[in-house]
Amino acid sequence: MTHSLHPSTSLRHSDMLLSKVRADSSCLKQAIYETRYSLLRKGIYPPMERLRRVVNNTLISLLGQSITWTSTLLLTIAYGRFLGDVKFGELYFALTFVLLIGVPLEYSFDQQATRDVAQEPSLARRYFSNILLMKGGLWLVLYSVTLLACRLLGYSAEEQVLVAISGLTLLGGSISNTAGSLHYAFERAFLPVIGSILEKGLAALFGILLLRQGAGVQVMALVLLGGALVSAIWQVAWFFRLVGVTFVLDVALMRALLRTSIPFLIYGVLGVIYYRIDTVLLSLMATTAAVGWYGAGYRLFDALSFLPGLLNPIMFPIFSRLATTSEAGLRLAVEKTLNFLLFFAVPISTGLIVVAPNIVSFLYQRPEFNHTIPALQALAPGLVLLYINTVLGTILVSMKREKRIPIMAAIALVFNLGLNFVMIPRYEHVGAAIVTSLTEFLLLCLSLMFTPRQLLPLGSLRVGIKAVIASFVMTLAIWFLPSLNVFIILSIASLVYFGAATLLCTIPREDIQALYRAIRYKTQPISPAALAHQTAEEFEEVP
């Protein structure tokens, strides 16, 4: 005789089984997440998790960079249209002069903070308080030297006021950089990105409105100061909120930072000299108008070098971790980063050469700025070289081989100064632009010499060659569009380049597949069992 459970008893039994399964599933999922979180806190990333974080931070930075780039471009256009070449030259000189003397604030400690805190997060508060203390004292000395040097060199009273305001802007930017370097060490890219948006966006908004009302260069300098202070307040406030408010005076740490900062400081001083001395030499050996023409081109060059500035803070902590854990992983990360940069740098540089007359005519709409066209074309090749040099320099710093970088900078400085003394008297702003690109080429040669051979991204050569071919096809298309609006030309050129690059498979198929998997991994829900299998599988792949 068979017995059957009463329907209500059967239903309760199934509910109990279902509840038990759900509880076990929840416990398994929680355990997996806790294990994953513990490993990630220690900087141990499975390949897909690492790629996902890179994709997230890159997309955030790309969005922010597009906003800040647009803001900077609009403000540069407004400078040219409302201030003219002479007044624009005065403002550009003041900003450059301050950067030239205040370079220790920019290059002293921030890279060390990012690298060391990425490897040991508990150092964040100690690094922040001591770096701020040292930067404050250093700024007071450098600010006094800057004002004195400006007076001794005989610059006008208006230019001295501009330099004084720009010196305060330098302090605000330096504080932002320190807080931002620590945010990047924790891979929280969105906080520095928003700080940059606030700085550049507000400066562009208020700057353009005030220029339309007839404001002069001193008001513009104050607008830039306000933007820098807003960014500093934002990033410092979030650092305190996320990490805590603790000021720890650590004399031993300050001594260590000062000692280990020497290579960064030397490189920064020499680097800024050979990047910015041409503006000072132009002001002394040519006219203020020539400084304005060169500044108009160099501002575009600076704006278009946004990709290394976008990727370097994201990849530097990753390079630093891989440098201590996996040489093979570091080599792969370097190659993929350079592939991405070359894919965009080559067509940007090519387009800048071909479309320079259209770009300058559209942006500045003043006949005197036609002198900017050859300078912009001469700067364009240096853009590709700058992208490559940024990656190679990051390799050296992440491996704690930064002592080689000052040697490179010293050689580049001698080369740059000597050639500028020859080229500027003959070709003025165009000569200075040529020297800038040649200096980048020299740095590329030196970087290749000093980078460990096993880390050289030789696979990126194929990407670079294919990008050049696709850019050549793009150039042929542009030649048939000389009279169209610059936006139409650039849009068609972009479509032609991406089409040619796709046909040539410029970006390796495995890179595209990995990117697709990372995006799918980020957006799709996943069951506990699949998560457990994926977690084990991924961490088995970690070198």
URQUI-V120724 format. One record per helix or strand of 3 or more residues. SS is the DSSP state (alpha for helix, beta for strand). FROM is the first residue (numbers start at 1). TO is the last residue. If there is no record, write none. Layout:
ss->SS from->FROM to->TO
ss->SS from->FROM to->TO
//
This chain:
ss->alpha from->7 to->41
ss->alpha from->47 to->101
ss->alpha from->103 to->107
ss->alpha from->110 to->119
ss->alpha from->121 to->152
ss->alpha from->157 to->185
ss->alpha from->189 to->212
ss->alpha from->217 to->243
ss->alpha from->251 to->260
ss->alpha from->262 to->285
ss->alpha from->288 to->304
ss->alpha from->306 to->325
ss->alpha from->327 to->364
ss->alpha from->367 to->398
ss->alpha from->403 to->450
ss->alpha from->453 to->455
ss->alpha from->460 to->479
ss->alpha from->486 to->503
ss->alpha from->509 to->523
ss->alpha from->528 to->541
//
